[in-house]
Amino acid sequence: MHHNGLRTAVLLGGLSALIVAVGAWLGGGTGVQIAFVLALVSNGVAYFFSDRIALSAMRARPVSEVEQPTLYRIVRELSTEARQPMPRLYISPTAQPNAFATGRSPRQAAVCVTYGLTQLLDEAELRGVIGHELSHVYNRDILVSSVAGALATMITWLSYVAVFFGGSDDDEGPGFVGALLMMILGPVAAGMVQMAISRTREFQADESGARLTGDPLALASALRKIEMGARRLPLPENSRLTSASHMMIANPFSGSGVGRLFSTHPPTSERVARLERMAGYRR
């Protein structure tokens, strides 16, 4: 938990330094002042509204217990078992099977599942996925993941701003070449922010989630189905979804485009093998 808080502070500080540096590059002293204000606003948005940004990217809406009684029951039972507050529940209309958790803490957490996930998995498998996502909440992964996603969006936006306010081609500003570099390096920087999130967090959430549900093989089965579903119905690799993809239980992209560079997910086969070893399963 301490490490995740430190990593969040580093990410926010890094964004501030980047914004101020770009401000100085584009506008000198006046640019620094404007950039400083922008950095404060950006940090506040990233910290307090990162969950809304992620949910908006997936067009998620709150779901009621009447609509999804099984989902509510599973989340309530697992939250009670873990002695933690129940998170807010959302559903995305996306046909691809996937899920993610977001928020700043267990008290402000939200769990989102796609419509495709609810149609593909049986109850035991759905329970395994929810256990995984709740483990991200309890392990405090969601703060750094949510903030990283928001920062990735802002860095990409900042690179686009540089194109319009790139200055002249003389030595006093970045000019066309500098603006072009910003346009290229912005998405790369966003990817580096996401890559700063250790892939081991997925292994940890798999293990702690399986312990919470008591059924490692159900999560292993769910991961196999989700990977096949994601390959069959990949999401479009636009900037909003790319910035939120690292929070999902499986890579939502086809793996052949830009999203491949930003992937923070370990191979599903390795995750399944670890879960099978937990269950004492031998092929």
C-alpha positions as a Markdown table, in Angstrom:
| # | Residue | x | y | z |
|---|---|---|---|---|
| 1 | Met | 0.0 | 0.0 | 0.0 |
| 2 | His | 2.8 | 2.4 | 0.9 |
| 3 | His | 4.6 | 1.6 | -2.4 |
| 4 | Asn | 1.5 | 2.3 | -4.4 |
| 5 | Gly | 1.0 | 5.7 | -2.7 |
| 6 | Leu | 4.6 | 6.5 | -3.4 |
| 7 | Arg | 4.3 | 5.5 | -7.1 |
| 8 | Thr | 1.2 | 7.7 | -7.4 |
| 9 | Ala | 3.1 | 10.7 | -6.0 |
| 10 | Val | 5.9 | 10.0 | -8.5 |
| 11 | Leu | 3.4 | 9.8 | -11.4 |
| 12 | Leu | 1.8 | 13.1 | -10.4 |
| 13 | Gly | 5.1 | 14.8 | -9.9 |
| 14 | Gly | 6.4 | 13.5 | -13.2 |
| 15 | Leu | 3.3 | 14.9 | -15.0 |
| 16 | Ser | 3.9 | 18.3 | -13.3 |
| 17 | Ala | 7.5 | 18.4 | -14.3 |
| 18 | Leu | 6.6 | 17.5 | -17.9 |
| 19 | Ile | 3.9 | 20.2 | -18.1 |
| 20 | Val | 6.2 | 22.9 | -16.7 |
| 21 | Ala | 9.0 | 21.9 | -19.0 |
| 22 | Val | 6.8 | 22.1 | -22.1 |
| 23 | Gly | 5.4 | 25.4 | -20.8 |
| 24 | Ala | 9.0 | 26.8 | -20.5 |
| 25 | Trp | 9.8 | 25.4 | -24.0 |
| 26 | Leu | 6.8 | 27.0 | -25.6 |
| 27 | Gly | 6.4 | 30.2 | -23.7 |
| 28 | Gly | 9.4 | 31.0 | -21.5 |
| 29 | Gly | 8.6 | 32.6 | -18.1 |
| 30 | Thr | 5.0 | 33.2 | -19.0 |
| 31 | Gly | 4.7 | 29.6 | -20.2 |
| 32 | Val | 6.0 | 28.3 | -16.9 |
| 33 | Gln | 3.4 | 30.2 | -15.0 |
| 34 | Ile | 0.6 | 29.0 | -17.2 |
| 35 | Ala | 2.0 | 25.4 | -17.1 |
| 36 | Phe | 2.2 | 25.5 | -13.3 |
| 37 | Val | -1.5 | 26.3 | -13.0 |
| 38 | Leu | -2.3 | 23.6 | -15.6 |
| 39 | Ala | -0.2 | 21.1 | -13.7 |
| 40 | Leu | -2.2 | 21.7 | -10.5 |
| 41 | Val | -5.5 | 21.3 | -12.3 |
| 42 | Ser | -4.2 | 18.2 | -14.1 |
| 43 | Asn | -3.1 | 16.6 | -10.8 |
| 44 | Gly | -6.4 | 17.4 | -9.2 |
| 45 | Val | -8.4 | 15.9 | -12.1 |
| 46 | Ala | -6.1 | 12.8 | -12.2 |
| 47 | Tyr | -6.5 | 12.1 | -8.5 |
| 48 | Phe | -10.1 | 13.0 | -7.9 |
| 49 | Phe | -11.8 | 12.1 | -11.3 |
| 50 | Ser | -9.6 | 9.2 | -12.6 |
| 51 | Asp | -12.4 | 6.7 | -11.9 |
| 52 | Arg | -14.9 | 8.8 | -13.9 |
| 53 | Ile | -12.4 | 9.0 | -16.8 |
| 54 | Ala | -12.0 | 5.2 | -16.9 |
| 55 | Leu | -15.7 | 4.5 | -16.6 |
| 56 | Ser | -16.5 | 7.1 | -19.3 |
| 57 | Ala | -14.0 | 5.5 | -21.7 |
| 58 | Met | -16.0 | 2.2 | -21.5 |
| 59 | Arg | -19.4 | 4.0 | -21.6 |
| 60 | Ala | -20.2 | 2.4 | -18.3 |
| 61 | Arg | -23.3 | 3.1 | -16.3 |
| 62 | Pro | -24.4 | 2.2 | -12.7 |
| 63 | Val | -26.2 | -1.1 | -12.6 |
| 64 | Ser | -29.0 | -1.9 | -10.1 |
| 65 | Glu | -29.5 | -5.0 | -8.1 |
| 66 | Val | -32.8 | -5.6 | -10.0 |
| 67 | Glu | -30.9 | -5.7 | -13.3 |
| 68 | Gln | -27.9 | -7.9 | -12.1 |
| 69 | Pro | -29.0 | -9.8 | -8.9 |
| 70 | Thr | -26.3 | -12.5 | -9.4 |
| 71 | Leu | -23.5 | -9.9 | -9.8 |
| 72 | Tyr | -24.7 | -8.0 | -6.7 |
| 73 | Arg | -24.9 | -11.1 | -4.6 |
| 74 | Ile | -21.4 | -12.2 | -5.6 |
| 75 | Val | -19.9 | -8.8 | -4.8 |
| 76 | Arg | -21.8 | -8.5 | -1.5 |
| 77 | Glu | -20.7 | -12.0 | -0.4 |
| 78 | Leu | -17.0 | -11.4 | -1.3 |
| 79 | Ser | -16.9 | -8.0 | 0.2 |
| 80 | Thr | -18.4 | -9.3 | 3.4 |
| 81 | Glu | -15.9 | -12.2 | 3.4 |
| 82 | Ala | -13.1 | -9.7 | 3.1 |
| 83 | Arg | -14.6 | -7.4 | 5.7 |
| 84 | Gln | -14.5 | -4.5 | 3.2 |
| 85 | Pro | -17.1 | -2.0 | 2.0 |
| 86 | Met | -19.1 | -2.9 | -1.1 |
| 87 | Pro | -17.9 | -1.0 | -4.2 |
| 88 | Arg | -20.2 | 0.7 | -6.7 |
| 89 | Leu | -21.1 | -1.5 | -9.6 |
| 90 | Tyr | -21.1 | -0.5 | -13.2 |
| 91 | Ile | -21.8 | -2.3 | -16.5 |
| 92 | Ser | -20.4 | -1.4 | -19.9 |
| 93 | Pro | -22.5 | -2.2 | -23.0 |
| 94 | Thr | -19.3 | -3.6 | -24.7 |
| 95 | Ala | -19.8 | -7.0 | -26.2 |
| 96 | Gln | -16.2 | -8.0 | -25.5 |
| 97 | Pro | -15.9 | -9.9 | -22.2 |
| 98 | Asn | -13.8 | -7.9 | -19.7 |
| 99 | Ala | -13.8 | -6.2 | -16.3 |
| 100 | Phe | -11.8 | -3.7 | -14.3 |
| 101 | Ala | -11.8 | -1.9 | -10.9 |
| 102 | Thr | -11.1 | 1.8 | -10.4 |
| 103 | Gly | -11.1 | 4.5 | -7.7 |
| 104 | Arg | -8.8 | 5.9 | -5.0 |
| 105 | Ser | -9.5 | 3.5 | -2.1 |
| 106 | Pro | -11.9 | 0.7 | -1.0 |
| 107 | Arg | -14.4 | 3.3 | 0.1 |
| 108 | Gln | -14.4 | 5.1 | -3.3 |
| 109 | Ala | -14.0 | 1.9 | -5.4 |
| 110 | Ala | -16.0 | 0.9 | -8.5 |
| 111 | Val | -16.1 | -2.4 | -10.3 |
| 112 | Cys | -17.2 | -2.5 | -13.9 |
| 113 | Val | -18.0 | -5.6 | -16.0 |
| 114 | Thr | -18.9 | -5.6 | -19.6 |
| 115 | Tyr | -22.2 | -7.0 | -20.9 |
| 116 | Gly | -20.2 | -9.6 | -22.9 |
| 117 | Leu | -18.7 | -10.9 | -19.6 |
| 118 | Thr | -22.1 | -11.4 | -18.0 |
| 119 | Gln | -23.2 | -13.4 | -21.1 |
| 120 | Leu | -20.1 | -15.6 | -21.4 |
| 121 | Leu | -19.2 | -16.7 | -17.9 |
| 122 | Asp | -21.0 | -19.0 | -15.6 |
| 123 | Glu | -21.5 | -18.0 | -11.9 |
| 124 | Ala | -18.3 | -19.6 | -10.6 |
| 125 | Glu | -16.2 | -18.0 | -13.3 |
| 126 | Leu | -17.9 | -14.6 | -12.7 |
| 127 | Arg | -17.2 | -15.0 | -9.0 |
| 128 | Gly | -13.5 | -15.6 | -9.9 |
| 129 | Val | -13.3 | -12.5 | -12.0 |
| 130 | Ile | -15.0 | -10.4 | -9.3 |
| 131 | Gly | -12.5 | -11.8 | -6.7 |
| 132 | His | -9.7 | -10.7 | -8.9 |
| 133 | Glu | -11.0 | -7.2 | -9.3 |
| 134 | Leu | -11.8 | -6.8 | -5.6 |
| 135 | Ser | -8.2 | -8.0 | -4.8 |
| 136 | His | -6.9 | -5.0 | -6.9 |
| 137 | Val | -9.1 | -2.8 | -4.7 |
| 138 | Tyr | -7.8 | -4.4 | -1.4 |
| 139 | Asn | -4.2 | -4.4 | -2.6 |
| 140 | Arg | -4.5 | -0.7 | -3.3 |
| 141 | Asp | -3.6 | -1.2 | -7.0 |
| 142 | Ile | -6.6 | 0.8 | -8.2 |
| 143 | Leu | -5.2 | 4.2 | -7.1 |
| 144 | Val | -2.0 | 4.0 | -9.1 |
| 145 | Ser | -3.8 | 2.3 | -12.0 |
| 146 | Ser | -6.5 | 4.9 | -12.2 |
| 147 | Val | -4.2 | 7.8 | -11.8 |
| 148 | Ala | -1.9 | 6.4 | -14.5 |
| 149 | Gly | -4.8 | 6.0 | -16.9 |
| 150 | Ala | -5.8 | 9.6 | -16.3 |
| 151 | Leu | -2.3 | 10.9 | -16.7 |
| 152 | Ala | -1.9 | 8.9 | -19.9 |
| 153 | Thr | -4.9 | 10.6 | -21.4 |
| 154 | Met | -3.6 | 14.0 | -20.3 |
| 155 | Ile | -0.1 | 13.4 | -21.7 |
| 156 | Thr | -1.6 | 12.5 | -25.0 |
| 157 | Trp | -3.8 | 15.6 | -25.0 |
| 158 | Leu | -0.7 | 17.7 | -24.1 |
| 159 | Ser | 1.1 | 16.4 | -27.2 |
| 160 | Tyr | -1.8 | 17.4 | -29.4 |
| 161 | Val | -1.8 | 20.9 | -27.8 |
| 162 | Ala | 1.9 | 21.3 | -28.8 |
| 163 | Val | 0.8 | 20.8 | -32.5 |
| 164 | Phe | -1.4 | 23.9 | -32.4 |
| 165 | Phe | 0.9 | 26.0 | -30.2 |
| 166 | Gly | 4.2 | 24.8 | -31.5 |
| 167 | Gly | 5.6 | 28.3 | -32.2 |
| 168 | Ser | 7.8 | 29.2 | -35.1 |
| 169 | Asp | 10.7 | 27.5 | -36.8 |
| 170 | Asp | 13.3 | 29.8 | -35.3 |
| 171 | Asp | 15.4 | 29.1 | -32.2 |
| 172 | Glu | 12.8 | 30.6 | -29.8 |
| 173 | Gly | 10.3 | 27.8 | -30.0 |
| 174 | Pro | 9.9 | 24.1 | -30.9 |
| 175 | Gly | 8.6 | 24.8 | -34.4 |
| 176 | Phe | 7.1 | 22.2 | -36.6 |
| 177 | Val | 9.7 | 19.6 | -35.9 |
| 178 | Gly | 9.4 | 20.1 | -32.2 |
| 179 | Ala | 5.6 | 19.9 | -32.4 |
| 180 | Leu | 5.8 | 16.7 | -34.5 |
| 181 | Leu | 8.1 | 15.2 | -31.9 |
| 182 | Met | 5.6 | 16.0 | -29.2 |
| 183 | Met | 2.9 | 14.4 | -31.2 |
| 184 | Ile | 4.9 | 11.2 | -31.5 |
| 185 | Leu | 6.4 | 11.2 | -28.0 |
| 186 | Gly | 3.1 | 12.0 | -26.2 |
| 187 | Pro | 1.5 | 8.6 | -26.8 |
| 188 | Val | 4.9 | 6.9 | -26.1 |
| 189 | Ala | 5.1 | 8.8 | -22.8 |
| 190 | Ala | 1.5 | 7.6 | -22.0 |
| 191 | Gly | 2.6 | 4.1 | -22.7 |
| 192 | Met | 5.6 | 4.4 | -20.4 |
| 193 | Val | 3.3 | 5.6 | -17.6 |
| 194 | Gln | 1.3 | 2.4 | -18.1 |
| 195 | Met | 4.3 | 0.3 | -18.3 |
| 196 | Ala | 5.4 | 1.7 | -14.9 |
| 197 | Ile | 2.6 | -0.5 | -13.5 |
| 198 | Ser | 4.2 | -3.8 | -12.6 |
| 199 | Arg | 2.9 | -6.8 | -14.4 |
| 200 | Thr | 3.3 | -8.7 | -11.1 |
| 201 | Arg | 0.2 | -7.0 | -9.9 |
| 202 | Glu | -2.0 | -9.2 | -12.1 |
| 203 | Phe | -0.3 | -12.3 | -10.7 |
| 204 | Gln | -0.9 | -11.0 | -7.1 |
| 205 | Ala | -4.5 | -10.2 | -7.8 |
| 206 | Asp | -5.0 | -13.6 | -9.4 |
| 207 | Glu | -3.6 | -15.3 | -6.3 |
| 208 | Ser | -5.4 | -13.2 | -3.7 |
| 209 | Gly | -8.6 | -13.3 | -5.7 |
| 210 | Ala | -8.4 | -17.1 | -5.9 |
| 211 | Arg | -7.9 | -17.3 | -2.1 |
| 212 | Leu | -10.8 | -15.0 | -1.5 |
| 213 | Thr | -13.2 | -17.2 | -3.6 |
| 214 | Gly | -11.5 | -20.5 | -2.8 |
| 215 | Asp | -11.6 | -21.6 | -6.4 |
| 216 | Pro | -8.5 | -20.9 | -8.5 |
| 217 | Leu | -9.7 | -23.1 | -11.3 |
| 218 | Ala | -12.8 | -21.0 | -11.9 |
| 219 | Leu | -10.7 | -17.9 | -12.4 |
| 220 | Ala | -8.4 | -19.9 | -14.7 |
| 221 | Ser | -11.3 | -21.0 | -16.8 |
| 222 | Ala | -12.7 | -17.4 | -16.9 |
| 223 | Leu | -9.3 | -16.1 | -18.1 |
| 224 | Arg | -9.2 | -18.6 | -21.0 |
| 225 | Lys | -12.7 | -17.6 | -22.1 |
| 226 | Ile | -12.0 | -13.9 | -21.7 |
| 227 | Glu | -8.8 | -14.1 | -23.8 |
| 228 | Met | -10.7 | -15.9 | -26.6 |
| 229 | Gly | -13.5 | -13.4 | -26.4 |
| 230 | Ala | -11.1 | -10.4 | -26.5 |
| 231 | Arg | -9.4 | -11.8 | -29.5 |
| 232 | Arg | -12.7 | -12.4 | -31.3 |
| 233 | Leu | -14.1 | -9.0 | -30.4 |
| 234 | Pro | -11.1 | -6.6 | -30.0 |
| 235 | Leu | -11.8 | -3.0 | -28.9 |
| 236 | Pro | -10.7 | -0.1 | -31.2 |
| 237 | Glu | -7.3 | 1.2 | -30.2 |
| 238 | Asn | -8.3 | 4.9 | -29.7 |
| 239 | Ser | -6.6 | 7.1 | -27.1 |
| 240 | Arg | -9.4 | 6.9 | -24.5 |
| 241 | Leu | -9.4 | 3.1 | -24.5 |
| 242 | Thr | -5.7 | 2.7 | -24.7 |
| 243 | Ser | -5.3 | 4.8 | -21.5 |
| 244 | Ala | -7.7 | 2.6 | -19.6 |
| 245 | Ser | -6.6 | -0.8 | -21.0 |
| 246 | His | -4.1 | -1.5 | -18.3 |
| 247 | Met | -6.9 | -1.7 | -15.7 |
| 248 | Met | -8.8 | -4.5 | -17.4 |
| 249 | Ile | -8.4 | -8.1 | -16.4 |
| 250 | Ala | -7.2 | -9.0 | -20.0 |
| 251 | Asn | -5.7 | -7.0 | -22.9 |
| 252 | Pro | -8.7 | -5.7 | -24.8 |
| 253 | Phe | -6.9 | -5.1 | -28.1 |
| 254 | Ser | -6.0 | -7.4 | -30.9 |
| 255 | Gly | -2.2 | -7.2 | -30.2 |
| 256 | Ser | -1.3 | -6.1 | -33.7 |
| 257 | Gly | -1.5 | -2.3 | -33.3 |
| 258 | Val | -0.3 | 0.5 | -31.1 |
| 259 | Gly | -2.1 | -1.1 | -28.1 |
| 260 | Arg | 0.5 | -3.9 | -28.1 |
| 261 | Leu | 3.2 | -1.3 | -27.0 |
| 262 | Phe | 1.1 | -0.3 | -24.1 |
| 263 | Ser | 0.1 | -3.8 | -22.8 |
| 264 | Thr | 0.8 | -4.4 | -19.1 |
| 265 | His | -0.8 | -7.9 | -19.0 |
| 266 | Pro | 1.3 | -11.0 | -18.5 |
| 267 | Pro | 0.5 | -14.0 | -20.8 |
| 268 | Thr | -2.8 | -15.6 | -20.0 |
| 269 | Ser | -1.2 | -19.0 | -20.3 |
| 270 | Glu | 1.3 | -18.2 | -17.5 |
| 271 | Arg | -1.5 | -16.8 | -15.3 |
| 272 | Val | -3.6 | -20.0 | -15.8 |
| 273 | Ala | -0.6 | -22.2 | -15.0 |
| 274 | Arg | 0.0 | -20.4 | -11.7 |
| 275 | Leu | -3.7 | -20.8 | -10.8 |
| 276 | Glu | -3.6 | -24.5 | -11.6 |
| 277 | Arg | -0.6 | -24.9 | -9.4 |
| 278 | Met | -2.5 | -23.2 | -6.6 |
| 279 | Ala | -5.2 | -25.7 | -7.0 |
| 280 | Gly | -2.8 | -28.6 | -7.1 |
| 281 | Tyr | -3.8 | -29.4 | -10.7 |
| 282 | Arg | -1.5 | -31.6 | -12.7 |
| 283 | Arg | -1.8 | -32.1 | -16.5 |
